[in-house]
Amino acid sequence: MFFTTFGPKLVISVLLKTIVSKPLVQIRGHRLRYLVMTSMDKIIDEINTNHIKILSKIRDLEQKIALKERSIEAKATKHVLTAEEINVERQRLTHENKSLTAEVNRLVTTLNELEAKRDPNAVFVCKPTPNGVLSDAKTSEKTPLDGVDNTRVSQKTEKKEKPKKEPKVGANKPSANADDNKPLDVSRLDLRVGRILSAKRHPDADSLYVEDIDCGEEKPRTVVSGLVKFVPLEEMNNRLVVVLCNLKPAKMRGITSEAMVMCASTPEKVEILSPPEGSVPGDRVVFDKYPGTADSQLNPKKKIWEQIAPDLKTDSQCVATYKGEPFKVESKGLVTAKTLSNVVVK
């Protein structure tokens, strides 16, 4: 075996070197035989050791090859499974699409049946198709309904196609156009003297009062004001105020507010504007430099109030003004704040 592994030349060479290295006088009889056998044993041991190492390396290589083969097989198997999963998913989606198509057709049929019960002369605008796409029902292809007079159907269609009546000239548009042509100034605001008949806390908002205010009209207006933090409730009742009456009514925490109480205001303090002595509910607040008729209702889209409001202020004498022109009740006096000067009015 070792001759096959290492070759005869190597073995003979090793034997000769071992023998020659010993003195010749000692190479006799059994001594020579002993030396040869000892050398042969060493050689065999070395060969066996090398053989074991080689076999170990071979086994390692075989294991690595086997692992590589298994890895390749696993990847191939995974690829096949993925393809199968894709095929299954495709089949599932196809089935789901068919189910949805059938459901759409069923709903369209039900809709048409309900429409037919509601109006036997109804012309359906869509119908179910085998591929699930809703197609328009063309009038030229539609067959007459059994027992339905075609003349009645055509008459009904004609009635539906009649154009809507044009609005009468001078109905509402002239006033809107007239308002649009007005100058954008304080004369657009409907400011009046009002009297608070009653005031109470808002049931759903701690910072709001709900007031009934007499503005000189048939019935009082409901007004919601955020004055709880600034004005005690006992000071609200039965006092004269200035009210902006042509804002669009708006709900505030569930209660519709139909006007706004005008106040001199800072972040820390708010004072209700006071009309001059002798004023009565319904008196108009006017401005000498800005004559004109107020809008019936300010258009929220035009932002009229939002554009006018920044120029409403009190002057150094606490008189409410618009661009320096005082709020005035004709022949009775000026509108004032109690103590707040040079602050915004809103």
Secondary structure, 3 states (H helix, E strand, C coil): CHHHHHCHHHHHHHHHHHHHCCCHHHCCHHHHHHHHHHHHHHHHHHHHHHHHHHHHHHHHHHHHHHHHHHHHHHHHHHHHHHHHHHHHHHHHHHHHHHHHHHHHHHHHHHHHHHHHHHCCCCCCCEECCCCCCCEECCHHHCCCCCCCCHHHHHHHHHHHHCCCCCCCCCCCHHHHHHHHHCCCCHHHCCEEEEEEEEEEECCCCCCCEEEEEECCCCCCEEEEECCCCCCCHHHCCCCEEEEECCCCCEEECCEEECCEECEEECCCCEEECECCCCCCCCCEEECCCCCCCCCCCCCHHHCHHHHHHHHEEECCCCEEEECCEECEECCCEECECCCCCCCEEC
